[in-house]
Amino acid sequence: MREVEEGKKAITYKMEVNPAKLMEEIYASIPELAPRFTEEGTEVHLRVFTNGNILTLWVDEEVEESLINVVVKAHKAGEE
Protein backbone atom coordinates (compact mmCIF):
# COMPACT_ATOMS: atom_id res chain seq x y z
CA MET A 1 0.00 0.00 0.00
CA ARG A 2 1.38 3.38 -0.97
CA GLU A 3 0.35 6.46 0.99
CA VAL A 4 1.69 9.92 0.40
CA GLU A 5 1.38 12.23 3.39
CA GLU A 6 2.30 15.25 1.32
CA GLY A 7 -0.76 16.88 -0.21
CA LYS A 8 -3.22 15.52 2.37
CA LYS A 9 -5.62 17.31 4.69
CA ALA A 10 -7.55 16.22 7.75
CA ILE A 11 -11.25 17.00 8.08
CA THR A 12 -12.66 16.49 11.57
CA TYR A 13 -16.27 16.08 12.72
CA LYS A 14 -17.83 15.51 16.12
CA MET A 15 -20.24 12.64 15.52
CA GLU A 16 -20.51 8.88 15.83
CA VAL A 17 -20.55 6.95 12.56
CA ASN A 18 -20.35 3.48 11.10
CA PRO A 19 -16.87 3.89 9.54
CA ALA A 20 -17.19 1.07 6.99
CA LYS A 21 -20.60 2.27 5.79
CA LEU A 22 -19.40 5.88 5.62
CA MET A 23 -16.39 4.89 3.49
CA GLU A 24 -18.68 3.01 1.09
CA GLU A 25 -20.95 6.07 0.83
CA ILE A 26 -17.98 8.36 0.19
CA TYR A 27 -16.55 6.03 -2.49
CA ALA A 28 -19.98 5.89 -4.20
CA SER A 29 -20.34 9.68 -4.19
CA ILE A 30 -16.70 10.64 -4.81
CA PRO A 31 -15.14 7.82 -6.86
CA GLU A 32 -11.74 9.53 -7.09
CA LEU A 33 -11.27 8.74 -3.37
CA ALA A 34 -11.63 4.98 -3.89
CA PRO A 35 -8.42 2.94 -3.66
CA ARG A 36 -6.63 2.41 -6.95
CA PHE A 37 -4.73 -0.76 -7.74
CA THR A 38 -1.65 -0.05 -9.86
CA GLU A 39 1.49 -1.91 -10.85
CA GLU A 40 3.23 -0.11 -7.97
CA GLY A 41 0.63 -1.22 -5.43
CA THR A 42 -2.53 0.15 -3.91
CA GLU A 43 -2.98 3.93 -3.80
CA VAL A 44 -5.00 5.12 -0.80
CA HIS A 45 -6.88 8.43 -1.12
CA LEU A 46 -9.13 8.25 1.96
CA ARG A 47 -8.42 7.25 5.54
CA VAL A 48 -11.08 7.23 8.25
CA PHE A 49 -10.15 7.48 11.92
CA THR A 50 -12.58 7.41 14.85
CA ASN A 51 -11.99 8.06 18.52
CA GLY A 52 -15.25 7.96 20.43
CA ASN A 53 -17.43 10.59 18.78
CA ILE A 54 -14.54 12.27 16.92
CA LEU A 55 -14.35 11.40 13.22
CA THR A 56 -11.28 12.39 11.20
CA LEU A 57 -11.08 11.93 7.45
CA TRP A 58 -7.66 12.14 5.81
CA VAL A 59 -8.05 13.01 2.11
CA ASP A 60 -6.16 14.49 -0.82
CA GLU A 61 -5.88 18.28 -0.54
CA GLU A 62 -7.59 18.92 -3.87
CA VAL A 63 -10.82 17.19 -2.82
CA GLU A 64 -13.62 19.69 -2.28
CA GLU A 65 -14.45 19.67 1.41
CA SER A 66 -18.05 20.63 0.61
CA LEU A 67 -18.53 17.31 -1.26
CA ILE A 68 -17.30 15.38 1.77
CA ASN A 69 -19.59 17.43 4.05
CA VAL A 70 -22.66 16.51 1.98
CA VAL A 71 -21.89 12.78 2.24
CA VAL A 72 -21.09 12.93 5.97
CA LYS A 73 -24.26 14.90 6.76
CA ALA A 74 -26.37 12.48 4.70
CA HIS A 75 -24.76 9.56 6.57
CA LYS A 76 -25.58 11.19 9.91
CA ALA A 77 -29.19 11.84 8.83
CA GLY A 78 -29.51 8.22 7.72
CA GLU A 79 -28.34 6.98 11.12
CA GLU A 80 -31.00 8.94 13.04
N, C-alpha and C positions, 0 to 999 in steps of 0.2 A: 504494500500500500504506500502510495506516495502522497505526502501532504506538504504543502508549501505554506509556511506561516506568514511569509511576506505577502502583502496584498489581502489580508483577511481582516474582518471586523467582527466584533462581538455585539450581539443585540440581546438585551436582557429584559425579561418580563417577570412580574410577580404573579404567578398563577400555577396551579397544579394541572398537569397534562398527562396524557398517555403518550410517552415519547415515541414509541414505534408507530402509533397511528398518526401522530403529528408529522413524522418524517414522510410517511406515505402520502399524506395530504399535500405536503410541500412539494414532493417530487411530482405529483400529479398536476399541480398548479404551476410549478416553475421547473420544467424539465431540465434546464441547464444546471440545476443543483444536484441532479441524480449522479451517482457514481458512474465513472466512465472506465471501461476496461480497455487498456491499450497494450501494445507490445511491451511497454516499460512497466506495466503493472496497473493497479487500480488508482484512479485519481479521485480524491475525495473533495467535494465542494460544499458539504454541509456536515456539521457536527452538532449534536444536541447533548447538552449537559443539564442535569437537574440536581438540585440540592434542596429537598423539602419543597417549598412552593416557589423557589427561584428557578427560572428557566433561562438558559443561556444558549443562543444559537451562534455558531461560529461559521461565517459565510464569506464568500469572495467579496471584496470591497465594492466591485462594480454592480452588485445585485441591489436593486431598488428596495430600500427598507420598507417602503409603503406596500409593496407586493407581499412581503413576508408578513407585515402587520395584518393584512386582509385575511390571509390563511390562518394565522394564529387566532385572530378574533373569531373567525368562523368555527374553528376547532373548539374554542372555549364555549361558544354559544351552543354547539352541538352536544357538549358534555352536560349542560344544565338541564 
